Amino acid sequence: MSPAAPPALNEPLPTLEGRALSFGLVLHAEQILDPVHAHLPVATARSHLFSAIDATIATRLAAEDVVVAEEIVGTPEAADVALAALAAAGVVALVARRFAPSVLRSAPAQGLATLVVDTPGFLHTDDRVRLDLDAAKIVNLSSGDRAAIRNLGDDERAALRVALARRPHP
C-alpha cells in the first residue's frame, strides 16, 4: 500500500470545532506532561496529561479539544513528548500569542495546529470554538467573539495542510 499523497496546495483548510481548555499566562510543556511520565508510551502518557495542574483534566479531554494560553513554552525534549500525548488524546490545536520555537517545531510533526492570535484570553475553558483555518479566524461560539489567526501565510498554510494530514485518530 502506498502512502497517502500530500494535500494539494490549493486545497482549502478545514474548519474545526471543539472545546477550549484555557491555561492562563504561560503553559510549560512540563505542565502538559510531567517529566515523571515522559518515558511512558504515548498511549499511556495521555492519561497523565496536566496531572501537575489537575489530575482530572486527562479524563475530561475529548477529540477536537483546543489548548489555549498566552504563551506555550518548553524544551525540545519536553515539547516532543507532551505534544505527542496531546495529539494522542485528540487535541487538534494550540492557540497562543507566543510559542517557544521548540513547540512550533514539534507540533506539526504531531498533527497539531499552532495558531497565533493577539488575545487568546477571549477563549475560556469549556467554551465551544470554531477554528476557520481557511478564513484565518477563530470564533468563540459560546460568546460570539472572534479573533484573527496571525500566522497563516502561504507557507504556513502549506505546512498546516501536511500537519493536519498527520493527525492521529484517538
Residue pairs with C-beta under 8 A, 6 or more apart in sequence:
4 165
6 161
6 162
6 165
7 161
7 162
7 164
7 165
9 158
9 161
11 161
12 134
13 133
13 134
13 152
13 157
13 160
13 161
13 164
14 133
14 134
14 164
15 130
15 131
15 132
15 133
15 134
16 64
16 92
16 93
16 113
16 130
16 131
16 133
17 64
17 128
17 129
17 130
17 131
17 141
18 62
18 63
18 64
18 65
18 66
18 92
18 93
18 128
18 129
18 131
19 62
19 64
19 65
19 66
19 126
19 127
19 128
19 129
20 65
20 66
20 68
20 95
20 123
20 124
20 125
20 126
20 127
20 128
20 129
20 140
21 57
21 61
21 65
21 66
21 67
21 68
21 125
22 68
22 69
22 120
22 121
22 123
22 124
22 125
22 127
23 31
23 53
23 67
23 68
23 69
24 69
24 70
25 69
25 70
25 71
26 69
26 70
26 71
26 72
26 73
27 67
27 69
27 71
27 72
27 73
27 96
28 73
28 74
28 78
29 72
29 73
29 74
29 75
29 78
29 79
29 81
29 82
29 83
29 102
29 103
30 52
30 74
30 78
30 82
31 50
31 52
31 53
32 49
32 50
32 67
32 74
32 82
32 83
32 85
32 86
33 45
33 48
33 49
33 78
33 81
33 82
33 85
34 48
34 51
34 52
35 78
37 45
37 48
37 51
38 45
38 77
38 78
38 81
38 82
40 48
42 81
42 84
42 85
42 88
43 88
45 81
45 84
45 85
45 88
46 58
46 61
46 85
46 86
46 88
46 89
47 58
47 59
48 58
48 85
49 57
49 58
49 61
49 82
49 85
49 86
49 89
50 57
50 58
51 57
51 58
58 89
61 89
61 90
61 91
62 90
63 90
63 92
63 170
64 90
64 92
65 89
65 90
65 91
65 92
66 91
66 92
66 93
66 94
66 95
66 123
66 129
66 131
67 86
67 91
67 93
67 94
67 95
68 94
68 95
68 96
68 120
68 123
69 95
69 96
69 120
70 96
70 97
70 98
70 120
70 121
71 96
71 97
71 98
71 99
71 100
72 94
72 96
72 98
72 99
72 100
72 103
72 114
73 99
73 100
73 102
73 103
74 82
74 100
74 102
74 103
75 102
76 102
76 105
76 106
78 102
79 100
79 102
79 103
79 105
79 106
79 107
80 102
80 106
80 109
83 94
83 103
83 106
83 107
83 110
83 112
84 110
86 94
86 110
86 112
87 110
87 111
87 112
87 167
87 168
88 168
88 170
89 170
90 170
91 112
92 112
92 113
92 131
92 167
93 112
93 113
93 114
93 115
93 131
94 103
94 107
94 112
94 113
94 114
94 115
95 115
95 117
95 120
95 123
95 138
96 114
96 115
96 116
96 117
96 120
97 116
97 117
97 118
97 119
97 120
98 116
99 107
99 114
99 116
103 114
104 114
107 113
107 114
107 163
108 114
108 159
108 160
108 162
108 163
108 166
109 163
109 166
110 163
110 166
111 163
111 164
111 165
111 166
111 167
111 168
112 163
112 167
113 131
113 133
113 160
113 163
113 164
114 151
115 131
115 138
115 149
115 151
115 152
116 149
116 150
116 151
117 138
117 147
117 148
117 149
117 150
118 147
118 148
118 150
119 147
120 147
122 140
122 143
122 145
122 147
123 129
123 138
123 140
124 142
126 142
127 140
127 141
127 142
127 143
128 140
128 141
128 142
129 138
129 139
129 140
129 141
129 142
130 138
130 139
130 141
131 138
131 149
132 138
132 139
133 149
133 152
133 157
133 160
136 148
136 149
136 152
137 146
137 147
137 148
137 149
138 146
138 147
138 149
139 145
139 146
140 146
152 160
